[in-house]
Amino acid sequence: MAISLKALNEAVRNDPAAFAAECDAAYAKKVLTAAEKIADHRAESHIILLSGPSGSGKTTTALKIEEQLENMGIETHAIAMDNYFNTVDPETAPRNRYGEIDYESPFCLDVDLLNRHFSMLDRGETIHIPKYEFARQMRSDIMSHPLRLGEDELAIFEGIHALNDIIVGKNPKAFKLYIAARSNLVDEDGTVVFQHSWLRLCRRIVRDYQFRGSNADFTLKMWPNVSRGEKLYISPYKESADIMFDSLLPFEFSVLKPIVVPLLEEELGRHPVVEDILRGFEKIEAMDEKYVAPESLAREFLGGSTYDNH
């Protein structure tokens, strides 16, 4: 799907509040459709696997689907697969072709434990979900919490590797979702003005800045490796999804502009993609963040989300 630059700019100039609400409503409809299909599938498996590349909005989407299912009377638990990362051991950690630890590899996960937990949940047994401490690069079983699913309860496991064969292969009945920002911004002759991959990168730059205080250089340096991991370990498995949907909200091009452009301008000359992105933003009308609702998916990257304390 392509988004019209002309239509975007007109909507932002004429009524940004209504435009933002319209985009959020369209996304909410996708979430509702996913929840309804999951509900229809729950006799097959208690497990939902939600995957997508970095910067796709997986966490908020998982929580929104959980919320929708709860509204339908189906108790649901959203679980971050990041908690199943193995404690980093230089002796056994997967390596890339340069000999560096490959943090994008699915083998950084404790796949055996994940698959065991999926089976136990489907059998109605109690599992203890671990807690991964990123600051210490280690998994804590002391901080784990128990979960047992009732007969009609569901668990959403979200993570970049959720659809990888090493997981799906042993859980073929699980319901599978793939989420990604997939729409390019195009001008009237169909020329791409702003690539969807740039939008995901800008989401990450803003999120890293807002939540970690990191400058754009931090995110730009790691992005090539993130993209490599996406091509190797994530994208090849998206076709196995029961639902694939686009997480891009058209107003994001405009609302990200005043926040991310100053951060990118500091990196001119250091990263080739920066000039391309800034050229794209030159054609886009800016929009004030005040028009973004607290419950919007965009808040996962901007901050101020109603889900921040979930």
N, C-alpha and C positions, 0 to 999 in steps of 0.2 A: 504494500500500500504506500502511496506517495501523498504527501501533504503539500498543498499549494501555498507558496510563499505569499502570493497576492492576497489570498483569502485569510491567511494568518495575520498579516499586517493590518488588513481592514478590520478584522475582529478585535485586535488589540487596541486599535485607535478608537473604534466606535463604542465598545462596551466590554472592557476587559473582565469585569466581574461575571457577566453573563457567559462570556467565552470560557472562563475557567470552570464555571459550574457545569457547562455543557460537556467539556472534556472529562470532568470527573464523573458525570452521569454515564457517559459512554463506557468508561472503565468499570464503573459499578455494575453495569449490565453484563459485562464479561465475567465479572466475579460471581454474579448471581447464576449465570449459565453454568459456570464451572461447579458451583456448589450443588446445583440441581442434578448435574450428571454424576457427581460424587455420591450424592444421596441415593441415587438410583443404583449405584454400583456397590453399595456397602455390604450387601449380602455375600459378595465375592471375596472381599478382603477389608480388614480394618485399617490398612495402610495406604496413605496417599504419598506419592513421591513428587516433589516439586523442584524442578531444576531450571537453570538458566545461567548465562554468563554474568560476570561481575558487572555491577551497576544496572541490573535489570529490575530491581524492586522486589526481589523474592521474599524478603522478610515481611514487608508490609502486606504483600499479596497473600502470603500464608495466613497472616493475622486477620485479614479481611475475609478470607474464605472461612476461617474458623468462626468468625463473628456471624457470618451469614448462615452457616450450618447450625450454630447455636440458636439463631432466630427461628430456624426450622425445627427446633426441638432435638437436635442431634448434638450431644456433647462431644467436643472436639479439642484436641491438644496439639498445638503447634510446637515443633521441636527443631532446633537448629542442628544440622548434622555436623557443624563445626565442633560441637562438643565431643565428637567421636574421633577427633584428630589424635594420632599417637603422640606420646611424649617424644620430642625430637631427640633422636639418637644418631649422632654422626656416623656410627658404624653401620647402621641398618637403613638409614633414610634413603629414599629414592634419589637418584642423581640425574641431572641433565647431561647433554653431550659435552658440556664444558667441565664436568666433574663437580658442579655446584649442587647443593641440595635443591631438589625440584619440589618447591612448596605447592606447585599447581597440580602435582600428580595425585590421582585418586588413591594411590598406595600410601599416602600420608594418613589416610583414614584407617581406623581399625575395622576393616571390612568384615572380618569374621564376627566381631562383636555386634556390629550393625545387623548383619543377617540373622544372627542368633536372636537378637532383640525383636526383629520383625516377626519371626516365627513364634516367639513366646507371646507377643501381643495378640497375634491372631488366634492363639490357643487360649487366651484369657489368663495368662500367667503374669506375674509381677516382674517388671524389669527395674533396674536402677540406672537412670540416665546420668552419665558422667558430666562433669563440668570441666571445660578446657580453659586454662588460664593462659591467655596469649602473652601476657607480660613475662611469664616464666617459661613459656613454650612447653607446658606440661599439662597432662590430664590429671584431674583430681577426682579420685573415687570417694574421698571423704566428703566432698561437696555435692555428691550425687543425690538425686531425688527419685523416689519410687513412682512408678506408673503402672496401673493395671486398667485395662479397658473393659468396660461393661459390654454386654451383649450388643448394644446399638451405638457404642462409642467409636470414635475414629482418632487417628493420629496422623498429622501432616508432618513429614520429615522434609525440610527444605535445605538445599545445598547445591553447590555447583555440580557435584557428581551424582546427584540423585538418580539420573537415568543411565548412568554408565552400566555396561553389561555385567560388570562384576557385582553389581547390586541388583539390577533388574533381572538378571539371569536366574537368580535364586528366588525371586519374588514376582513371578510373571502375572499374578492376579492383582497386584497392587495397582491402584489408579494412578496414572502418570500425567503430569502437567509440565509443559515447557513454556517459560516466560522470557521474553526479551524485547528490548526496544528495537523495532524492526522497520520503521518507516523513515524514508529520506524526505527532506524538504526540497521541493523542486520549484523552478520558476515556470513561466508560461509555456516555454518550448520543451519542457521536460528535463532540462539540465539540472543536475543535482547541485543544490546550493549548500546543503549541510547534510553530511552522512549520519546515519543512525549510530554508527560506532563512535563518532565524535560526541554525540549527545551522551552516550554512556560514559565516555571519558570525562566529559564536563560534569556529569553527575558525581563521579568519583572525586574529581578535583574539589568540588564544592563541599562534598561530605567530609573529605579528609581535612579540609580547611576549617569547616564549622565545628567538627567534633574532635579533631586531634590537633588543630592549630598548625597543620602541615602546609607548607607552601606548594605551589603547583609542581615545582621541580621534583618533589618527593613522589607524586603520583605519576608524572610523566616518565620518570626513570623506571618505574616498575611496570608500566603499561605494556611494553613490548613482550615481557615475560608472561603477563596476564593474557595477552592476545594469543601468544604461542600455546599456552595451556588450553585456552578456549578451542582453538583449532584442533588440537590433539585429543582432548579429553571430554569436551562438552558438546560441540556442534555435531560431531558424527552420530550422536545418539538421540538427537531431537526428534527424528522421524518416528521414534517408537512411542511418542507421547499420545495419549488419548485426546488431549487438548493442547493446541499451541496458540498462544495469543500475544498480541503486541502490547507491551506495557508503556509505550510512549504516549505522553499527554502532549498534544500539539502546543499548548501554551508554554511548555517548558523551554522551548527555544528562546522565547521572549523573556521569561522570568529569570533564566539563568544568565542571560547576557550581562546585566549590570553588575552581577556578582563575580562571574568568572573572567570577564574580559580584563579587568585590572590585574588579576592573578596571572593570566596568560601573558600579558604585556611585559611582565617582569622576566619572562623566560624567552623572549625573542632572541633568536640566534643560537639558542641552546638545543632546541628540539624542532626538527623540520615541520612536524605537524602543526605547530603553533600558528605559523603564518597562514596556513590553509583554513584553520578554524576561525581565526580572527577575520579573514576575508569573508567567510560565510556570515559571521555575526554583523558585519557592516551593512548587510542587506536586510537585517531583521529588526523590526520595531521592538524596543524594550518595553517590559511590563513590570510594574511594581509588585514586589513580593506580598504586599498587603492583600492582594486579591486571591491569594492561595489559601484555601480552607485548611484548618488544622487536621482534618481527616483525609486530606488529599494524599495520594501516593507520592506526590512530589515532595512532601514533607519528610520522607525518608532521607532525602538528600539535603534539604534546606534547613531542617530542624523545626522544632515547634509542633511536632506531631502529637496527636492524641494517643499514639501507640508508643511514645518514647519511654513510658514507665511500665510497659506491659511486662 
